[in-house]
Amino acid sequence: MSKGRIEEIIDLYYSKKVDEDNDYIIALDEEVEVKVMNQSTGEMSLQNIKEVGTTIDLLTPYGDLITKERAEELNPDNIDNKLFWKYAVKKFPYYSISGYGNCKSEEDVNKANLNLAIWNGLIPKLKEKLKSKPNSKVLEIGPGYGNVFNYITDNHQGCNYLAIDINPLFYYDGLFECDGKTIPEELGGNFDFIFSNNVFQHLSKNQRESYYKDIYNKLIYGGEFVFSNFLLAEENKDIDSLWSYKDEEGNVYSTFLSQLTPVDSYEELADTLNDIGFSIKVSLKQNAALIKCIK
């Protein structure tokens, strides 16, 4: 896909922002019928609305099945990912890094993402590792504006923290630009702990598997890889409100500015990670999972 087409799609969302300072709400040309969950009762109802969250796919009518052509159009395997993310963050500096609609600054985004990492269990896992081995060599994939970086530098100064990002957003001499599927060789190996918070949902299956293999090779024996991601499992597969986009074969997708990425099922993710050599443990909350992998 050309640079112009990528920018055209992101500009389409930008043109529909309701508020210049709010990345999370866009206005549709006409009302659509959506399912809305009552958070206190869990009951679903249908509502006709014109203002929707940025997560809607503007290239697919709401409720339609995703075609193979649509799924491939912005597939990370088929586009310039550095260009995509640089332009997305330029236009949507908050939504691109956090999914929480009350964020109006980088500081808000960092607070929201750190709270998410505490809620899903990632920070407790990291804290446990650094308590047992304070000088651990640690790698974060996709640090955003530095929420975990700030946490580590404030609380665990002995930690050897490194990070990689396809589009680095803050300065730190241990933050390296990467290709979005491998760990740069200059970082070496022998990592004690590698982690990522809500990044792998934006990757293609090929990119994820490339990372899994590289991570396995760069961990010490007994080292841990912990990451959060959407996951399709027996407990949530029939809850339609959690899976907005499906194709003709029943595969589900997450979406970001009309980029559709497939959601793994528990079985296929477990098989992939086990075949590489990891033993895994999964904690699931609704459609969000924390996956702990031990070499």
C-alpha positions as CSV (number, residue, x, y, z in Angstrom):
1,M,0.0,0.0,0.0
2,S,1.3,3.5,-0.9
3,K,2.2,6.2,1.6
4,G,-0.6,8.3,0.2
5,R,-3.2,5.6,0.8
6,I,-2.1,5.1,4.4
7,E,-2.2,8.8,5.1
8,E,-5.6,9.1,3.4
9,I,-7.1,6.5,5.7
10,I,-5.7,8.1,8.9
11,D,-6.8,11.5,7.6
12,L,-10.3,10.1,7.2
13,Y,-10.5,9.4,10.9
14,Y,-8.9,12.8,11.7
15,S,-11.5,14.6,9.7
16,K,-14.2,13.1,11.8
17,K,-12.8,13.9,15.2
18,V,-15.5,15.5,17.3
19,D,-13.1,17.5,19.4
20,E,-9.6,18.5,18.3
21,D,-8.3,17.5,21.8
22,N,-10.1,14.2,22.0
23,D,-8.7,11.3,19.9
24,Y,-11.3,8.8,21.0
25,I,-14.7,10.0,19.6
26,I,-15.5,10.4,15.9
27,A,-18.7,11.5,14.1
28,L,-20.2,9.2,11.5
29,D,-22.1,10.6,8.4
30,E,-25.2,8.7,9.6
31,E,-26.4,6.8,12.6
32,V,-25.5,3.2,13.1
33,E,-27.1,0.5,15.3
34,V,-24.6,-0.7,17.9
35,K,-24.8,-3.1,20.9
36,V,-24.2,-1.3,24.2
37,M,-23.5,-3.1,27.5
38,N,-24.9,-1.9,30.8
39,Q,-21.8,-2.1,32.9
40,S,-23.7,-2.6,36.2
41,T,-26.0,-5.4,34.9
42,G,-24.1,-6.8,32.0
43,E,-27.2,-6.7,29.8
44,M,-26.9,-5.7,26.1
45,S,-29.2,-3.3,24.3
46,L,-29.3,-1.8,20.8
47,Q,-28.9,1.9,20.3
48,N,-28.7,4.1,17.2
49,I,-25.8,6.5,17.6
50,K,-23.8,8.8,15.3
51,E,-20.8,9.5,17.6
52,V,-18.7,6.4,18.1
53,G,-15.3,5.3,19.5
54,T,-12.3,5.6,17.2
55,T,-12.1,1.8,17.2
56,I,-14.8,1.5,14.6
57,D,-13.6,0.4,11.1
58,L,-14.7,3.2,8.8
59,L,-13.9,1.1,5.7
60,T,-16.4,-1.6,6.7
61,P,-20.1,-0.9,7.4
62,Y,-20.7,-1.6,11.1
63,G,-21.9,-5.2,11.6
64,D,-20.7,-6.4,8.2
65,L,-18.5,-9.4,7.9
66,I,-14.8,-8.6,7.2
67,T,-13.7,-9.7,3.7
68,K,-10.3,-11.2,3.0
69,E,-9.5,-8.1,0.9
70,R,-10.3,-5.8,3.8
71,A,-8.3,-7.8,6.2
72,E,-5.2,-7.7,3.9
73,E,-5.4,-4.0,2.9
74,L,-3.7,-2.7,6.0
75,N,-2.1,-5.9,7.2
76,P,1.2,-5.1,8.8
77,D,2.9,-7.6,6.5
78,N,1.8,-5.5,3.5
79,I,2.6,-1.9,4.5
80,D,5.4,0.4,5.7
81,N,4.8,0.0,9.4
82,K,7.2,2.8,10.4
83,L,5.3,5.2,8.2
84,F,1.9,4.0,9.5
85,W,2.8,4.5,13.1
86,K,4.6,7.8,12.7
87,Y,1.6,9.3,10.9
88,A,-0.9,7.7,13.3
89,V,0.8,9.1,16.3
90,K,1.2,12.5,14.7
91,K,-2.6,12.7,14.1
92,F,-3.7,10.7,17.2
93,P,-1.1,11.2,19.9
94,Y,-3.3,9.8,22.7
95,Y,-5.5,7.1,21.1
96,S,-2.4,5.7,19.3
97,I,-0.7,4.9,22.6
98,S,-3.7,4.3,25.0
99,G,-7.3,3.1,24.6
100,Y,-8.7,5.3,27.4
101,G,-10.9,8.1,26.3
102,N,-10.2,10.5,29.2
103,C,-6.5,11.0,28.2
104,K,-5.7,14.6,27.1
105,S,-2.0,14.6,27.5
106,E,1.1,12.3,27.5
107,E,1.0,12.3,31.3
108,D,-2.6,11.0,31.2
109,V,-1.6,8.3,28.7
110,N,1.2,7.2,31.0
111,K,-1.0,7.0,34.0
112,A,-3.7,5.0,32.1
113,N,-1.2,2.6,30.7
114,L,0.6,2.0,34.0
115,N,-2.8,1.4,35.7
116,L,-3.6,-1.1,32.9
117,A,-0.3,-2.9,33.5
118,I,-1.1,-3.1,37.2
119,W,-4.7,-4.3,36.5
120,N,-3.7,-7.0,34.1
121,G,-0.9,-8.3,36.3
122,L,2.1,-7.3,34.3
123,I,3.6,-4.8,36.8
124,P,3.2,-7.3,39.7
125,K,5.2,-9.9,37.6
126,L,7.9,-7.3,36.9
127,K,8.0,-6.3,40.5
128,E,8.4,-9.9,41.6
129,K,11.3,-10.4,39.2
130,L,13.1,-7.3,40.3
131,K,12.6,-8.2,44.0
132,S,14.3,-11.5,43.5
133,K,17.0,-10.2,41.1
134,P,17.3,-6.4,41.4
135,N,20.0,-6.2,38.6
136,S,17.9,-8.1,36.1
137,K,18.4,-7.4,32.4
138,V,14.9,-6.3,31.2
139,L,13.5,-5.5,27.8
140,E,10.2,-3.7,27.0
141,I,8.7,-4.0,23.6
142,G,6.7,-0.9,22.7
143,P,7.2,1.5,25.7
144,G,5.0,4.3,24.4
145,Y,5.6,7.5,26.2
146,G,7.6,5.7,29.0
147,N,5.0,4.7,31.6
148,V,6.9,1.6,32.7
149,F,10.3,3.3,32.1
150,N,9.3,6.0,34.6
151,Y,8.1,3.3,37.1
152,I,11.4,1.4,36.9
153,T,13.6,4.5,37.1
154,D,11.6,5.7,40.2
155,N,11.5,2.3,42.0
156,H,14.1,-0.1,40.6
157,Q,17.3,1.9,39.9
158,G,19.5,-1.3,39.8
159,C,17.6,-2.8,36.9
160,N,19.3,-2.9,33.5
161,Y,16.2,-1.6,31.5
162,L,16.2,-1.5,27.7
163,A,13.4,-0.9,25.3
164,I,12.6,-1.1,21.6
165,D,9.9,0.6,19.5
166,I,9.2,1.0,15.8
167,N,8.5,4.7,16.5
168,P,10.4,5.8,19.7
169,L,8.6,8.6,21.5
170,F,11.0,9.7,24.2
171,Y,14.7,10.0,24.6
172,Y,16.6,7.3,26.6
173,D,20.0,5.9,25.7
174,G,18.7,2.4,26.3
175,L,15.7,2.9,23.8
176,F,16.3,1.5,20.3
177,E,14.3,1.7,17.1
178,C,13.3,-1.7,15.8
179,D,11.7,-3.3,12.7
180,G,8.6,-4.4,14.5
181,K,9.3,-8.1,14.5
182,T,12.8,-8.7,15.9
183,I,15.1,-7.5,18.7
184,P,18.0,-5.4,17.4
185,E,21.3,-7.3,17.6
186,E,23.1,-4.5,19.4
187,L,21.0,-5.3,22.6
188,G,22.6,-8.7,22.9
189,G,20.9,-11.5,24.8
190,N,20.8,-13.1,28.2
191,F,17.6,-11.2,29.2
192,D,16.0,-12.1,32.5
193,F,12.6,-10.6,31.7
194,I,11.0,-9.4,28.4
195,F,7.6,-7.8,28.5
196,S,5.0,-5.9,26.4
197,N,1.8,-4.2,27.3
198,N,-1.0,-4.0,24.6
199,V,1.4,-4.0,21.7
200,F,1.1,-7.5,20.2
201,Q,-2.6,-6.9,19.2
202,H,-1.3,-4.5,16.6
203,L,1.0,-7.1,15.0
204,S,0.4,-9.6,12.2
205,K,0.6,-13.3,13.1
206,N,3.9,-13.4,11.2
207,Q,5.4,-10.5,13.2
208,R,4.2,-12.1,16.5
209,E,5.8,-15.5,15.8
210,S,9.0,-13.8,14.7
211,Y,9.1,-12.0,18.0
212,Y,8.3,-15.2,20.0
213,K,11.2,-17.0,18.4
214,D,13.7,-14.1,18.8
215,I,12.6,-13.6,22.4
216,Y,13.1,-17.2,23.2
217,N,16.6,-17.2,21.9
218,K,17.5,-14.0,23.8
219,L,16.2,-15.1,27.2
220,I,18.4,-16.8,29.8
221,Y,17.3,-20.3,30.7
222,G,14.4,-19.9,33.2
223,G,13.8,-16.3,31.9
224,E,10.3,-15.0,31.4
225,F,8.4,-13.3,28.6
226,V,5.1,-11.7,29.8
227,F,2.8,-9.9,27.4
228,S,-0.9,-8.8,27.2
229,N,-3.0,-9.4,24.2
230,F,-6.6,-10.1,23.1
231,L,-7.4,-13.8,23.2
232,L,-10.3,-15.9,22.0
233,A,-11.2,-18.6,24.4
234,E,-14.0,-20.9,25.5
235,E,-15.1,-18.3,28.1
236,N,-15.5,-15.4,25.7
237,K,-15.9,-16.8,22.2
238,D,-19.7,-16.4,22.2
239,I,-19.8,-12.9,23.7
240,D,-20.5,-10.8,20.6
241,S,-20.0,-7.5,22.3
242,L,-16.3,-8.4,22.8
243,W,-15.6,-9.2,19.1
244,S,-16.9,-6.4,16.8
245,Y,-15.3,-7.7,13.6
246,K,-15.5,-11.2,12.2
247,D,-14.9,-12.7,8.7
248,E,-16.8,-15.4,6.8
249,E,-14.9,-18.1,8.5
250,G,-15.6,-16.9,12.1
251,N,-12.1,-15.4,12.7
252,V,-12.2,-12.3,14.9
253,Y,-10.2,-9.1,14.5
254,S,-9.1,-6.1,16.6
255,T,-9.0,-2.8,14.8
256,F,-6.9,0.4,14.9
257,L,-7.7,3.2,12.4
258,S,-9.2,0.5,10.1
259,Q,-6.1,-1.7,10.4
260,L,-7.5,-5.2,11.2
261,T,-5.3,-7.7,13.0
262,P,-6.4,-11.3,13.7
263,V,-7.0,-12.3,17.3
264,D,-5.4,-15.6,18.3
265,S,-7.4,-18.4,19.9
266,Y,-6.0,-19.9,23.1
267,E,-5.3,-23.2,21.3
268,E,-3.3,-21.8,18.4
269,L,-1.3,-19.4,20.7
270,A,-0.5,-22.2,23.1
271,D,0.6,-24.5,20.3
272,T,2.8,-21.8,18.8
273,L,4.5,-20.9,22.0
274,N,4.9,-24.5,23.2
275,D,6.4,-25.5,19.8
276,I,9.0,-22.8,20.2
277,G,9.9,-24.2,23.7
278,F,8.0,-22.0,26.1
279,S,5.8,-23.3,29.0
280,I,2.9,-20.9,29.4
281,K,0.3,-19.7,31.9
282,V,-2.6,-17.5,30.8
283,S,-4.8,-15.2,32.9
284,L,-8.0,-14.0,31.1
285,K,-10.2,-11.1,31.9
286,Q,-13.1,-10.7,29.4
287,N,-11.2,-10.6,26.1
288,A,-7.9,-9.4,27.5
289,A,-5.2,-12.0,28.5
290,L,-1.9,-11.8,30.2
291,I,0.4,-14.6,28.9
292,K,3.4,-15.6,31.0
293,C,6.0,-17.7,29.1
294,I,8.9,-19.4,30.7
295,K,12.0,-20.6,28.8
